[in-house]
Amino acid sequence: MSYADNPYRSPMDAFAISAAEDERAGFITKTYLHLAGAIGLFVVLEAVLLNLPGVEGVIRQVFSVRFGWIALMVGFMLVSYIADRWARTATSPAMQYAGLGLYVVAEAVIFVPLLWIADNFYPGVIMSAAVATLSLFGLLTVVVFITRKDFSFLRSVLIFGGFAALGLIVAAVLFQFALGPVFTYAMIALACGYILYDTSNILHHYRIGQHVAASLALFASVALLFWYIVQLFMSRRD
């Protein structure tokens, strides 16, 4: 889910689109440096979590309980909401960073089962998916920065698509059916839409002081894209 829909308001800060060129450049640089830091932290956390003693047993326990995965998803959504609120706090930079850090930790935890399966049964998939994700993210970013188009019109489509996808995922868990490759491709397209939306928000709808919230939004979209590209690459090996 994207987190740029309700950015905190700071009347003392100008919108990036109307700020002075050096201020706008500084905001964009800070946003992408924070994104890089979030990705780096995610990689470190995954390396630690995937090598913890007994991690396989914990993963099997989660999936052995019928509603274990749903409970994990609900917990992730709750933590994500809290992290988003913290990251959009205008009065406390420390709370903003706590929100970004909390969200990265939550993503790292929920990725453990998927990446454990990929690492143990599909060698090379994680690295290939990471390269594909970053390449596609880079291409979409270039498109937005070159065209300077405002993709905020995608908001309604993305919200509808996100809720529809969530409903299908819950139904698949409850009734134990596979969603299939069409769903995976649709989710990759949805993630690309979020990246276009979040990137254009950086140019048009964030204020200069909102680089932490902006980086969280981008990280959320990149993580969503990475999740489904990993699944796509694994399905192509079957």
Buried (B, 14 or more C-beta within 10 A) or exposed (E): BBBBBEBBEBEEBBBBEEBEEEBBEBBBEBBBEBBEBBBEBBEEBBEEBBEEEEBEEEBEEBEEEEEBBBEBBEEBBEBBEBBBBBBBBBEEEEBBBBBBBBBBBBBBBBBBBBBBBBBEEBEEBBEBBBEBBBEBBEEBBEBBBEEEBBBBEBBEEBEEBBEEBEEBBBEBBEEEEEBEEEBBEBBBEBBBBBBBBBBBBBBBBBBBBBBBBBBBBBBBBBBBBBBBBBBBBBEEEE
